[in-house]
């Protein structure tokens, strides 16, 4: 049985010029705790959707920002006075602080966000400017 080598970003460094910041961002982003909150990224053509499970989180406690192509979703729970008629025997719905950052391509635009049934949905679309779309270059013929 062949054993695969562990994957590292340094393996790709010699194959690109000017991508230093990309590899540095990737290293920084992979250092995050990747388990909470759980999320999916779905794609349909040039459209993307981030689906993040945020059970028990309210609109007021959730912050979404975009700066320098980094989408950051964070939650700072507010300590509300608990209902004194109920005592928790087990509290499995997490209400912990989190911050999740995702690096977006320059061509990705955020179309909207909604919170529905404990899921946060952020819709995005890849919009390629005309000058970056593939084109055919004509070869001049010498006479």
C-alpha positions as CSV (number, residue, x, y, z in Angstrom):
1,X,0.0,0.0,0.0
2,X,1.4,3.4,-1.0
3,X,1.5,6.0,1.7
4,X,0.7,9.6,0.8
5,X,3.0,12.4,1.9
6,X,1.4,15.1,4.1
7,X,0.2,18.1,2.1
8,X,1.9,21.4,2.8
9,X,1.5,24.8,1.1
10,X,5.3,25.1,0.7
11,X,5.1,22.4,-2.0
12,X,3.4,25.0,-4.3
13,X,5.6,28.0,-3.5
14,X,8.1,27.4,-6.4
15,X,5.3,27.2,-8.9
16,X,4.0,30.8,-8.7
17,X,5.5,34.2,-8.7
18,X,3.9,37.0,-6.8
19,X,1.6,34.7,-4.7
20,X,3.5,35.2,-1.5
21,X,0.6,36.9,0.2
22,X,-1.7,34.1,-0.9
23,X,0.4,31.4,0.7
24,X,0.8,33.5,3.8
25,X,-2.9,34.1,4.1
26,X,-3.6,30.4,3.5
27,X,-1.1,29.5,6.3
28,X,-2.8,32.0,8.7
29,X,-6.3,30.8,7.8
30,X,-5.5,27.1,8.2
31,X,-4.2,27.8,11.7
32,X,-7.8,28.6,12.9
33,X,-9.7,26.0,14.8
34,X,-11.6,24.4,12.0
35,X,-14.3,22.7,13.9
36,X,-16.6,25.4,15.2
37,X,-19.0,26.5,13.9
38,X,-19.4,23.8,11.2
39,X,-20.0,25.1,7.7
40,X,-20.5,24.1,4.1
41,X,-19.5,25.8,0.9
42,X,-21.7,25.1,-2.1
43,X,-21.2,26.0,-5.7
44,X,-23.6,26.4,-8.7
45,X,-21.9,27.7,-11.8
46,X,-20.4,31.1,-10.7
47,X,-22.6,31.3,-7.6
48,X,-21.4,30.2,-4.2
49,X,-23.2,29.8,-0.9
50,X,-21.7,29.6,2.6
51,X,-23.9,27.7,5.0
52,X,-22.9,28.0,8.6
53,X,-24.7,26.2,11.6
54,X,-25.3,28.9,14.2
55,X,-28.0,27.4,16.4
56,X,-29.2,29.8,19.1
57,X,-27.5,32.8,17.6
58,X,-29.6,35.9,17.0
59,X,-29.2,38.7,14.5
60,X,-28.0,41.1,17.2
61,X,-25.2,38.7,18.3
62,X,-23.8,38.0,14.8
63,X,-21.3,40.2,12.9
64,X,-20.4,39.8,9.3
65,X,-17.7,42.0,7.7
66,X,-15.6,42.1,4.5
67,X,-12.2,43.8,4.5
68,X,-9.4,43.3,2.0
69,X,-11.2,40.3,0.5
70,X,-11.5,38.5,3.9
71,X,-15.0,37.6,4.9
72,X,-15.3,37.4,8.7
73,X,-18.2,36.0,10.6
74,X,-18.1,36.4,14.4
75,X,-20.4,35.9,17.3
76,X,-20.1,37.5,20.7
77,X,-22.8,36.0,23.0
78,X,-24.6,38.4,25.2
79,X,-25.1,37.2,28.8
80,X,-28.8,37.4,29.2
81,X,-30.5,36.8,32.5
82,X,-31.6,33.1,32.4
83,X,-35.1,32.0,33.1
84,X,-35.1,31.1,36.8
85,X,-37.9,28.6,36.4
86,X,-35.7,26.2,34.5
87,X,-32.4,24.7,35.5
88,X,-30.2,23.1,32.8
89,X,-29.3,19.5,33.4
90,X,-27.4,19.4,30.1
91,X,-26.7,22.4,27.9
92,X,-25.6,21.1,24.5
93,X,-26.4,24.1,22.3
94,X,-23.1,26.0,22.2
95,X,-23.2,29.7,22.9
96,X,-19.5,30.3,22.7
97,X,-17.7,33.1,21.1
98,X,-16.3,32.4,17.6
99,X,-14.7,34.2,14.7
100,X,-14.4,32.5,11.3
101,X,-12.5,34.1,8.4
102,X,-12.5,33.1,4.8
103,X,-10.3,34.6,2.1
104,X,-12.3,35.5,-1.0
105,X,-11.1,35.8,-4.6
106,X,-11.0,39.4,-6.0
107,X,-13.8,38.5,-8.3
108,X,-16.2,37.3,-5.6
109,X,-19.1,39.7,-4.7
110,X,-21.4,39.2,-1.6
111,X,-25.0,39.2,-2.8
112,X,-26.7,38.8,0.6
113,X,-27.0,37.0,3.9
114,X,-29.9,35.6,5.9
115,X,-30.4,33.7,9.1
116,X,-33.0,31.0,8.9
117,X,-33.7,28.1,11.3
118,X,-30.3,28.2,13.0
119,X,-28.4,28.4,9.7
120,X,-26.6,31.4,8.3
121,X,-26.6,31.6,4.5
122,X,-24.2,34.0,2.7
123,X,-24.7,34.1,-1.1
124,X,-21.8,35.1,-3.3
125,X,-21.1,35.3,-7.0
126,X,-18.0,35.3,-9.1
127,X,-18.1,38.3,-11.4
128,X,-15.3,38.4,-14.0
129,X,-14.6,41.8,-15.5
130,X,-14.6,41.9,-19.3
131,X,-10.9,42.7,-19.4
132,X,-10.1,39.5,-17.5
133,X,-12.3,37.2,-19.6
134,X,-10.4,34.9,-22.0
135,X,-9.9,36.3,-25.5
136,X,-8.3,35.2,-28.7
137,X,-5.2,37.0,-29.8
138,X,-4.8,37.3,-33.6
139,X,-1.4,36.6,-35.1
140,X,-0.2,39.2,-37.6
141,X,0.9,37.8,-40.9
142,X,4.0,39.2,-42.5
143,X,4.0,39.6,-46.2
